[in-house]
Amino acid sequence: MKVVAAMSGGVDSAVAAARAVDAGHDVTGVHLALSRNPSSYRTGARGCCTLEDARDARRAADVIGIPFYVWDLAERFHADVVEDFVSEYADGRTPNPCLRCNERIKFAAVLDRAIGLGFDAVATGHYARLRRGPDGEVELHRAVDSAKDQSYVLGVLTQGQLRGAMFPLGDSTKPEVRAEAHRRGLLVADKPDSHDICFVPDGDTAGWLGQRLGAAPGPIVDADGTELGRHAGTFGFTIGQRRGLRLDRPAADGRPRYVLSIEPTTSTITVGSREDLVVESLTGTAARWRGAVPDSSLSCRVQIRAHGEEYAAVVHPTAEAVEVDLLEPATGVAPGQAVVMYDGTRVLGSATIASTGRRTT
């Protein structure tokens, strides 16, 4: 097959590209230029989208012995990921930009361009596995390395996108990948993993959002509406947050308070105890299923945040939404995040969390 290897400049994508070559594919390395001004995104090894990353990717392609190109997707990335991120926070939600980037950039814009140029698939350094199911459909499964598993942020992909995807690292652990990179002579073998959000230069998400949304001060209140403090904008908070509240008075029982709800219309943050954070049910919208929409409720396990734990649940599906009853209570579940449903290691589907609550019966 003719394969585009998406090379970020890190060790994972470099080894993935090399393995695709070893598998006999005709591989071309492509680095995605996602910043309209690369110096405005992260520098050094803390993130991605930098000029340094582009150079690392080119050097890795030279070592592997494959052609290498840079595709400029900065405008598409800004519109589909960065502006979406800002809009979601402005509406009081907590988005996952990596999930959105996979959905709209790596396996939409990149895959579409690759197919248009005569390629058959896009290989990436994601830790996940693909299998052909008994019905001929492509199944998405968790990676062998549970600590690096990225099936959660890939759970939004459609069947068509999965058919055009390759994940060569799914059966390996991170130490194995780094050791292989050393054997191959790849200079990125010991390059640190990227963290945080690639388009926030200094890691200060609240400050970055404040520059774009402007100050919108408002009250921090308890469940009774008593004002406990003030804030500069609801975009600086997420459900379950404990640090940085800067309240004027402590709780009567001396215990920490957590963000319970975010209301951007009135610019109000409500806080309460950890017990008040407990969630027993949630509603998900924009549901996507790996196969046909289930025609009845199903018992499965769900993951509700990246690298979070699984919860036993009963899911009541419709064509475009899900109602999820958690059989194990969860805390700090933020609207805007994804709920991904699993049968063992296999991803059944995903949806965007719209609201949470407690069961009434």
C-alpha positions in Angstrom: 0.0 0.0 0.0 1.0 3.6 -0.5 1.0 5.1 3.0 1.4 8.7 4.4 3.3 8.6 7.7 2.2 11.6 9.8 5.5 12.5 11.5 5.2 14.9 14.4 8.9 15.1 15.2 8.5 12.7 18.2 9.8 9.2 18.8 6.4 7.5 18.4 5.6 8.7 14.9 9.2 8.1 13.7 9.1 4.4 14.8 5.6 4.1 13.4 6.9 5.3 10.0 9.9 2.9 10.1 7.6 0.0 10.9 5.3 0.8 8.0 8.4 0.6 5.8 9.4 -2.7 7.3 5.9 -4.0 6.6 6.6 -3.5 2.9 4.5 -0.3 2.3 5.5 2.5 0.0 5.8 5.2 2.7 6.1 9.0 2.5 6.7 11.1 5.6 4.6 14.1 6.1 4.9 16.7 8.8 1.8 18.8 9.5 2.5 22.6 9.9 -0.3 23.5 12.2 0.7 27.0 13.4 0.3 30.1 11.3 3.3 31.4 13.3 5.3 28.4 14.6 7.2 30.6 17.1 3.9 31.4 18.8 3.3 27.8 19.7 5.4 25.7 22.1 9.2 25.7 21.8 11.6 23.0 22.9 10.4 19.5 23.7 7.4 20.4 25.8 4.8 20.4 23.1 4.5 20.0 19.3 3.8 22.3 16.3 7.3 23.8 16.5 10.0 24.4 13.9 12.2 22.1 16.0 9.7 19.4 15.6 9.6 19.8 11.8 13.4 19.5 11.7 13.3 16.4 13.9 10.7 14.8 11.7 12.8 15.5 8.5 16.0 14.0 10.1 14.0 10.9 11.1 12.7 10.5 7.6 16.3 10.8 6.2 17.4 8.0 8.6 14.5 5.8 7.6 15.1 6.6 4.0 11.7 7.9 2.9 10.6 11.0 1.0 9.5 13.8 3.3 7.1 16.8 2.8 5.5 19.5 5.0 1.8 20.0 4.6 0.5 23.4 5.6 -2.8 22.8 7.5 -2.5 25.9 9.8 -5.7 27.6 8.7 -7.7 24.4 9.0 -6.2 23.6 12.4 -7.0 27.1 13.6 -10.6 27.0 12.5 -11.4 23.4 13.5 -9.3 23.0 16.7 -8.2 26.3 18.1 -11.3 28.3 17.5 -13.5 25.3 18.6 -11.4 25.2 21.8 -12.0 28.9 22.6 -15.7 28.6 21.7 -16.2 25.6 24.0 -14.6 27.3 27.0 -16.6 30.4 26.3 -19.8 28.3 26.6 -18.7 26.8 29.9 -17.5 23.4 28.6 -14.1 21.6 28.8 -13.1 20.4 25.3 -10.4 17.9 24.4 -8.4 19.4 21.6 -6.4 16.2 20.9 -9.7 14.4 20.2 -10.8 17.2 17.9 -7.5 17.2 16.1 -7.7 13.5 15.4 -11.3 13.8 14.2 -10.9 16.9 12.0 -7.3 17.1 11.1 -5.3 13.8 11.1 -8.1 11.6 10.0 -10.2 14.0 8.0 -8.1 16.7 6.3 -5.0 14.6 6.1 -6.7 11.4 5.2 -8.8 13.2 2.6 -5.7 14.8 1.0 -3.8 11.5 1.1 -6.6 9.6 -0.7 -6.8 12.4 -3.2 -3.1 12.1 -3.9 -3.4 8.3 -4.5 -2.4 7.1 -1.1 -4.3 4.2 0.7 -3.8 5.0 4.4 -2.3 7.3 7.0 0.0 5.8 9.6 0.4 7.6 13.0 2.2 7.0 16.2 -1.0 6.5 18.3 -1.1 3.7 20.8 -4.2 1.8 19.7 -4.9 -1.4 17.7 -7.1 -2.1 14.7 -8.7 -5.5 14.0 -11.0 -6.8 11.3 -14.2 -8.0 13.0 -16.3 -11.0 12.0 -18.6 -8.7 10.1 -15.8 -7.3 8.0 -15.8 -4.0 9.9 -12.6 -2.4 11.3 -12.6 -2.5 15.1 -10.7 -0.1 17.3 -9.1 -1.7 20.4 -7.1 -0.5 23.3 -3.3 -0.6 23.0 -1.2 -3.2 24.8 0.4 -0.5 26.9 -2.4 0.7 29.1 -0.5 3.6 30.3 -0.1 5.0 26.8 -3.4 3.8 25.3 -5.0 6.5 23.1 -8.2 4.7 22.0 -10.2 7.3 24.0 -9.1 10.2 21.8 -9.6 8.1 18.7 -13.0 6.9 19.7 -14.7 9.6 17.6 -13.3 8.2 14.3 -15.8 6.8 11.8 -15.6 3.4 10.1 -14.4 5.1 6.9 -11.6 6.8 8.8 -10.6 3.6 10.6 -10.3 1.8 7.2 -7.8 4.4 6.2 -5.8 4.4 9.4 -2.7 2.5 10.5 -1.4 2.3 14.1 1.9 0.4 14.0 2.6 0.9 17.7 -0.5 -0.7 19.2 1.2 -3.9 20.2 4.2 -2.3 21.9 5.0 -0.5 25.1 6.7 2.9 25.2 10.0 1.5 26.5 10.1 -0.9 23.6 9.5 1.9 21.2 12.3 4.0 22.6 14.7 1.0 22.6 13.8 0.4 18.9 14.4 4.0 18.1 17.9 3.7 19.5 18.6 0.6 17.5 17.4 2.4 14.3 19.7 5.4 15.0 16.8 7.8 15.4 18.0 11.0 17.2 14.5 11.4 18.8 14.8 8.2 20.8 15.1 10.0 24.1 13.0 13.1 23.1 10.4 13.8 25.9 6.8 13.2 25.2 4.7 16.3 24.5 2.3 17.4 27.2 -0.5 19.9 27.7 -2.0 21.8 24.8 0.3 22.3 21.8 -1.1 25.7 20.8 -0.8 27.3 24.3 2.8 28.5 24.3 3.5 28.7 28.1 1.0 26.1 29.4 -1.2 28.9 31.0 -4.5 27.9 29.5 -6.5 30.4 31.6 -4.2 33.3 30.7 -4.2 32.3 27.0 -8.0 32.1 26.9 -8.3 35.4 28.8 -6.3 37.2 26.0 -8.8 36.0 23.5 -12.1 36.2 25.4 -11.4 39.2 27.6 -12.1 39.6 31.2 -15.6 38.6 32.3 -15.6 38.9 36.1 -18.2 37.3 38.2 -19.0 35.7 41.6 -17.9 32.3 43.0 -20.9 31.1 45.1 -21.8 28.1 47.2 -24.9 26.0 46.6 -27.0 28.5 48.6 -25.9 31.4 46.4 -23.7 33.0 49.0 -20.8 34.8 47.4 -17.4 33.4 48.5 -15.1 35.2 46.1 -14.7 36.7 42.6 -13.1 35.6 39.4 -11.9 37.1 36.1 -13.7 34.7 33.8 -15.4 31.3 33.8 -13.0 30.2 31.1 -10.4 29.8 33.9 -12.3 26.9 35.5 -13.3 23.3 34.9 -15.7 20.9 36.7 -13.9 19.3 39.7 -11.2 22.0 39.9 -9.9 22.5 43.4 -6.8 24.7 43.1 -6.7 28.4 42.2 -10.2 29.2 43.5 -8.9 32.0 45.8 -12.0 32.1 48.0 -12.4 34.8 50.6 -13.6 32.5 53.3 -12.9 28.8 54.1 -15.7 26.2 54.3 -17.3 25.9 57.7 -16.1 22.3 58.0 -12.6 23.2 56.8 -12.7 20.8 53.9 -11.7 21.8 50.3 -14.2 23.1 47.9 -14.5 22.1 44.2 -16.0 23.6 41.1 -19.5 22.1 40.7 -20.9 24.1 37.8 -20.0 26.8 35.4 -22.6 29.3 34.1 -21.0 31.6 31.5 -24.3 33.6 30.9 -24.2 35.0 34.4 -20.4 34.5 34.8 -21.1 32.4 37.9 -19.0 29.6 39.4 -20.6 27.4 41.9 -18.4 25.4 44.4 -19.1 22.7 46.9 -17.8 19.6 48.6 -16.3 16.6 46.9 -19.5 14.7 47.7 -21.4 17.2 45.7 -19.3 16.3 42.6 -20.6 12.8 42.5 -22.2 11.9 39.1 -24.4 8.8 38.5 -25.7 9.6 35.1 -24.9 11.6 32.0 -26.2 12.5 28.6 -24.1 12.4 25.5 -24.8 14.0 22.2 -23.3 13.6 18.7 -23.0 9.9 19.3 -20.9 7.8 16.9 -21.0 4.0 16.8 -18.4 1.7 15.3 -21.2 -0.4 13.8 -24.9 -0.1 13.7 -26.7 1.8 16.4 -27.6 -0.7 19.1 -31.4 -1.4 19.2 -31.5 -1.8 22.9 -29.7 -0.8 26.1 -26.3 -2.4 26.6 -24.1 -3.1 29.6 -20.5 -2.0 29.0 -17.7 0.0 30.5 -17.2 3.7 29.8 -14.3 6.1 30.0 -15.1 9.7 30.6 -11.8 11.5 30.5 -8.4 11.0 28.8 -6.3 8.5 30.7 -9.1 8.1 33.3 -10.5 5.0 34.8 -13.3 2.9 33.4 -16.8 2.7 35.0 -19.4 0.0 34.7 -22.5 1.4 33.0 -25.7 0.8 31.2 -26.1 2.8 28.0 -29.4 3.7 26.4 -28.6 4.6 22.8 -30.5 6.5 20.1 -29.2 7.4 16.7 -27.5 10.6 17.8 -27.4 10.5 21.6 -26.9 8.3 24.6 -28.2 8.2 28.2 -25.6 6.6 30.5 -26.4 5.2 33.9 -23.1 4.8 35.8 -23.2 1.7 38.1 -20.1 3.2 39.9 -20.3 6.8 40.9 -17.8 9.2 39.3 -16.6 12.6 40.2 -15.5 15.7 38.3 -17.2 14.8 35.0 -17.0 17.9 32.7 -19.4 18.6 29.9 -17.5 18.9 26.6 -15.4 15.9 27.3 -16.1 12.5 25.6 -17.7 9.4 26.9 -16.2 6.4 25.1 -17.9 3.0 25.4 -16.0 -0.3 25.5 -16.7 -4.0 25.3 -13.5 -5.3 26.8 -10.7 -3.6 24.8 -13.0 -2.9 21.8 -14.4 0.6 21.3 -18.2 0.5 20.8 -18.8 4.2 20.2 -18.4 7.6 21.7 -20.4 10.8 22.4 -19.8 14.3 23.7 -20.9 14.8 27.3 -23.6 17.4 27.4 -24.9 17.1 31.0 -24.5 15.1 34.1 -26.7 14.3 37.1 -27.8 11.8 39.7 -30.3 9.1 39.2 -33.7 9.9 40.6 -34.8 6.3 41.1 
